[in-house]
């Protein structure tokens, strides 16, 4: 058994969620992939994968072995990249998790230069705002908003930050009036946003006299998709509170009007998270460095003050 090839096959089976897809991706006969996994399990004396008719799951031993395989293969890739002496010929697959809005607004409009520099890198974007398990789900890095939780297995590199903006359509404000204080909010309706991390709509948080104030808004409409949430605000269905980069175009076009702008909102970091390996994969490092250049430029654009709609 070629143990290195078996490790590569095992990692690809996990990342592709199946033997057939892994075989197709590696341009190998399905029988070769199946035999490699069986021989690897026999050599290790443990079951790595739990197979059913519909799902392929890692066993606890498989999850541990997968983590080590990825690290060892990444270290080998680092050594080989160093010997080649050029990062422009990086090749391989890169799976990145992010929200759909992050991909649409920032990554996709700027991705062509990255692809031109690294034409042999196959990039897969996993679009979701739910919490993902990087190693079990075969994701190399993920872009997330919020303060990263302490973790001994993940590295968080801050690449930007945003502020919450409270706003509504001019039609809503004409009908219901404009809130001028946090106390005024109890007389207003808000569209609720159900995040992937909570079982109820998100509370609104403000900073008054250096103290955080939490407001639970009234409302009878709740959504769990960011673009739909913004659309609700544009339709005049209630107040919304969204990231400045999401609503800035609508503020500039006066389709939305900012309210409570004099009350400070906590700044929220945007970070890219990746496994805490001693040697970061050259492909992941290249993408993380690219994000580190891209996002600060974007941040300067979305923090520009926007015009206020006439009353």
C-alpha positions, 0 to 999 in steps of 0.5 A: 500500500502506498500510504501517502496516496492512501492518505490523499485518497482518504482526505479527498473522499471526506472532502467530496462526501463520497467514494464515487465523487472522489474517484472522479475528482482524482481520475481513479477507478472507483475500485481503486478508491474503495480498496485504498480506504479498506487497506488503510483501515486494515493497516490502522486497525480502526474504522475511519468511515461510517457508510450508509446508503445515503451518508458518509460520516467520519468515525471519531478515529476517522476525524482525528486521522483526517485532521492529521492527514490534512496537516501532514499533506499541507506540510508536504505541500509547503515544502514542495512549494518552497523548493519550487521557489514560486507561489504563482504555480500553486495548485490544488483545491480550496474550500472557503465558507462565507455568507452569500452576501459576503461572496456577492458584495466583495469576493466575487467582484474581486476574484478575477485577479486572484484566479489570474495569479493562481490559475491552478487553484480550484476554489469552491465557495460554501455559502452559508451563515451557519456555524461550520466544522472546518475539519469534518466538513472539509473546509479550509477556511471560513469568513465570519462576522462577530467576536471569534470564540477562543479555540485551541484548534482555530486561528482567527485573523481580523480582516475588517469590521463593520457597524450596525445601521438602524434604518427604514424606508421613507414610506415607513417613517412617513407613516410611523414617524422617526425614532429619536431615542432608544425609548422611542423604539417601543412604539415601532415595529421591526423586521426580525432576523433569525440568525443561524446561531440563535433560536429567536430574532437577534436583539439590537445592541447599542452603546450609551455612555460607554455601556451596552444597551440591549433592545428587544424589538416588537414585530410580527415578521421574521426572516432568516436570509440577509437579502430578504431582510433588506428587502423587507426594509425597502418594502416599508415593512418595519425598521431594520438593523443591518451591517453598513456594507449591506445597506450603504447603497440603499442609503446613498440612493435614499431608498432607506433612511438612517435613524438613531445615527447619533447613538453609537453601535458596537463595531463588529469584527470580520475575521477569516478562521482556519485550522491551527496548523504549524505550517499553513497550506500555501493555498490557504495562506495565499487566499488569506493574504489576498483577503487581508488586502481586499477587505480593508479597501472595501471597509473604507468604502462602506464607512463613508457617510451617506446622504440623508433622505429629505423629510 
